[in-house]
Amino acid sequence: MKKKERKIEINNAKKRHEKDLKRLKLKNGSKPSKELSNFQFKSLSKKSFSAFNRFMNEKEITTNAIFNDGNLKVSEKFSFVIDFDKTMLFFDKLNYLFYNSKEKIEINFEFCEHISISAASFLQIIIMQYERLQDKYNSTGYSKLYRKIRIRRSKNIEVNKMLCALEIIDGMNNDEDVNDITYLPLGLKVFLKERKNYKENKKGRTCDDIIGFVNSSIQGLGFELNFRAKKSLSNLFSEILGNAEDHTKLNEYYVNGVSFKEDKSKDDALVELNLTIINLGYSIYEGFEKTKQDNFLVINKMKKFYDLHEKEIKLLKVSSADKNYNEESLFTLYALQEGISRIKYVDDSRGNGTMNFINAFMKLGEFGDDNSEFESKLNVISGHTVIECTNKYKPYSDGTNFVLSLNKEKDIKKLPDRKCIFVAKNYFPGTILQVKIYMNKKYFIKIINNKDEK
């Protein structure tokens, strides 16, 4: 939007609010009540400014809880994977507080024992967007709002480590023993949609940032990506970010990451790499639903898989209380397969990016194959569905293609194991890719030596 058009939109919003003030019988020169300021703030956020805030306000608030002191407690497991419903409820409450609280909002991590990169990043995104909106609201000349957001630390060192690395809180306290762990942040990256045509999008700088982060994390173990690997990852991220762009309703999508290095001994080190890509808009399932008329060849292929799985569900007499197997969750799994894309009818080359992404990071995290304590995981969170790939449940070669069946049989015609697919009660408005893998120096040396022997 051009500056002139934006100014006209804000002026129009002001005029509408003047009418709102009259309806609420506010006397000239009197100070607006806190309730009226909140009303103005929320109403203006819907009518102008940020697409993000308009998008968040389209979501129905699911909580009727009363917050007298603006204090919001984070659950023990702040993760879309481990505790999806409570984590989404937290964000609904935060959204409510931002438009209805008094001057202070306290986000209390005190009893949080686990935090994921995607949940922490989404918190960063929401705080960043709300602060932008508040600054814009204050610039309109209405009564000023200064909501301060305070973060209370956790009693758990690992949680504080993530919060500190992402700069959600200040550095670690002196009494917190971090066991010589160092961290490398990618930093929250906010990327704008560029052009409507996927092929015209230029994401070189975006990809370079992410590849540089991955490479620097590996360099902590004394290795680095060669030219071919960097080129491969560049192509991979280009399509993945293209997918994020295609599915978002907004003009932004987000990438964040952090890696932690722990020196196990003089000759050995361990790196935990966390990466997430977040877009807000259509879920994967909704995206296919919207293009099913034009994309009928791909949809028919997916329906054939679903017909097979539906028969198995009936044979197994799966309880109606078990919601993990439904059309949304299973179609989300089918969408990850090679050659499947919601815009395949536009570009026949599409449909390999997500599988390549999963394969690349599960390959880097192979250390977890024989070390269950350091199990690598890659999650897809979209709509109501959570999918989990692990060292045990990962893509495998089937002829010329890679397949992700998420079952012990390694058979896409059979249902995925329940531990790998979950349908939540709440809904995430978009799609998240989340990576958490472990890389080990001695393991890399072992792999290299084995290749040399061959």
SULQUIPE-V512958 format. One record per residue. RES is the residue in one small letter. PHI is phi in whole degrees, 0 to 359 (NA if undefined). OMEGA is omega as a letter, one per 30 degrees, with the letter a starting at -180 (999 if undefined). Layout:
BEGIN
RES_PHI_OMEGA + RES_PHI_OMEGA
END
This chain:
BEGIN
m_NA_l + k_288_a + k_300_a + k_297_l + e_296_a + r_295_l + k_295_l + i_297_a + e_298_l + i_293_l + n_297_l + n_296_l + a_296_l + k_298_a + k_298_l + r_298_a + h_288_l + e_298_l + k_293_l + d_299_a + l_297_l + k_295_l + r_297_l + l_273_l + k_55_l + l_275_a + k_288_l + n_300_l + g_86_l + s_278_a + k_279_a + p_297_l + s_289_l + k_299_l + e_296_a + l_291_l + s_300_l + n_296_l + f_298_l + q_300_a + f_298_a + k_291_a + s_296_a + l_293_a + s_294_l + k_280_a + k_269_a + s_206_l + f_70_a + s_277_l + a_298_l + f_299_a + n_291_l + r_297_a + f_297_a + m_296_a + n_282_l + e_286_l + k_285_l + e_283_l + i_289_a + t_268_a + t_253_l + n_249_a + a_294_l + i_256_a + f_247_a + n_286_a + d_247_l + g_71_a + n_267_a + l_237_a + k_273_l + v_274_a + s_291_a + e_301_a + k_244_a + f_272_a + s_202_l + f_290_a + v_272_a + i_280_a + d_217_a + f_302_a + d_295_l + k_291_l + t_292_l + m_292_l + l_297_l + f_303_a + f_290_l + d_297_l + k_294_l + l_297_l + n_300_l + y_297_a + l_299_a + f_296_a + y_262_a + n_230_a + s_278_l + k_274_a + e_285_a + k_240_l + i_236_l + e_247_l + i_262_a + n_257_l + f_267_a + e_310_a + f_255_l + c_282_a + e_247_a + h_212_l + i_221_l + s_255_a + i_298_a + s_287_l + a_294_l + a_296_a + s_291_l + f_295_l + l_297_l + q_302_a + i_298_a + i_295_l + i_298_l + m_300_a + q_291_l + y_293_l + e_294_l + r_299_a + l_296_l + q_297_l + d_298_l + k_291_l + y_298_a + n_296_a + s_283_a + t_279_l + g_97_l + y_286_l + s_302_a + k_282_l + l_240_l + y_229_l + r_273_l + k_271_l + i_255_a + r_248_l + i_252_l + r_266_a + r_294_l + s_270_l + k_280_a + n_265_a + i_296_a + e_296_l + v_294_l + n_297_l + k_299_l + m_292_a + l_299_l + c_291_a + a_297_l + l_271_l + e_63_l + i_279_l + i_235_l + d_288_a + g_306_a + m_296_l + n_288_a + n_297_a + d_273_l + e_263_a + d_279_a + v_262_l + n_53_l + d_57_l + i_273_l + t_250_a + y_229_l + l_231_a + p_271_l + l_283_a + g_88_a + l_293_l + k_254_l + v_250_a + f_243_a + l_266_l + k_296_a + e_258_l + r_229_a + k_293_a + n_283_a + y_303_a + k_292_a + e_275_a + n_294_a + k_250_a + k_246_a + g_304_a + r_294_l + t_301_a + c_296_l + d_300_l + d_299_a + i_290_l + i_296_l + g_299_l + f_295_l + v_297_a + n_296_l + s_296_l + s_296_l + i_290_l + q_299_l + g_297_l + l_258_l + g_91_l + f_233_l + e_204_l + l_286_l + n_276_a + f_301_a + r_296_l + a_294_l + k_296_l + k_295_l + s_298_l + l_294_l + s_298_l + n_296_a + l_298_a + f_292_l + s_300_l + e_286_l + i_297_l + l_290_l + g_296_l + n_298_l + a_299_l + e_294_a + d_294_a + h_269_a + t_281_l + k_273_a + l_262_l + n_261_a + e_228_l + y_216_a + y_225_l + v_226_l + n_212_l + g_194_l + v_203_l + s_238_l + f_242_l + k_248_l + e_234_l + d_279_a + k_284_l + s_199_a + k_299_a + d_251_a + d_218_l + a_211_a + l_233_l + v_240_l + e_257_a + l_254_l + n_242_l + l_215_l + t_217_l + i_235_a + i_232_l + n_230_l + l_247_a + g_156_a + y_279_l + s_287_l + i_301_a + y_298_l + e_297_l + g_299_l + f_291_l + e_299_a + k_286_a + t_247_a + k_295_l + q_291_a + d_277_a + n_258_a + f_295_l + l_295_l + v_291_l + i_299_l + n_298_l + k_296_l + m_292_l + k_294_l + k_296_l + f_299_a + y_295_l + d_299_l + l_296_a + h_291_l + e_295_l + k_296_l + e_294_l + i_301_a + k_293_l + l_294_l + l_283_a + k_55_a + v_299_a + s_302_l + s_296_l + a_285_l + d_275_a + k_268_a + n_292_l + y_254_l + n_220_a + e_298_a + e_297_a + s_293_a + l_287_l + f_294_l + t_296_l + l_295_l + y_299_a + a_295_a + l_276_a + q_287_l + e_298_l + g_83_a + i_257_l + s_210_a + r_287_l + i_241_l + k_299_a + y_290_l + v_270_a + d_220_a + d_293_a + s_280_a + r_286_l + g_118_a + n_244_a + g_299_a + t_294_l + m_297_l + n_296_l + f_298_l + i_299_a + n_299_a + a_299_a + f_281_l + m_291_l + k_292_l + l_297_a + g_262_a + e_296_l + f_306_a + g_286_l + d_302_a + d_249_a + n_225_a + s_299_l + e_296_a + f_242_a + e_293_l + s_275_a + k_221_l + l_229_a + n_242_l + v_243_l + i_242_a + s_207_a + g_63_l + h_265_a + t_257_l + v_236_l + i_242_a + e_232_l + c_259_l + t_226_l + n_301_a + k_276_a + y_245_a + k_218_a + p_300_l + y_224_a + s_280_l + d_226_a + g_74_a + t_266_a + n_245_l + f_261_a + v_232_l + l_238_a + s_261_a + l_59_l + n_223_a + k_294_a + e_287_a + k_54_a + d_221_a + i_295_l + k_281_l + k_259_a + l_295_l + p_291_l + d_295_a + r_298_a + k_290_a + c_255_a + i_218_a + f_217_l + v_249_a + a_270_l + k_288_l + n_279_a + y_224_l + f_263_a + p_279_a + g_149_a + t_220_l + i_238_l + l_253_a + q_229_a + v_241_l + k_218_a + i_234_l + y_243_l + m_237_a + n_235_a + k_298_a + k_298_a + y_293_l + f_300_l + i_298_l + k_298_a + i_297_a + i_296_a + n_296_l + n_296_l + k_292_l + d_297_a + e_294_l + k_286_999
END
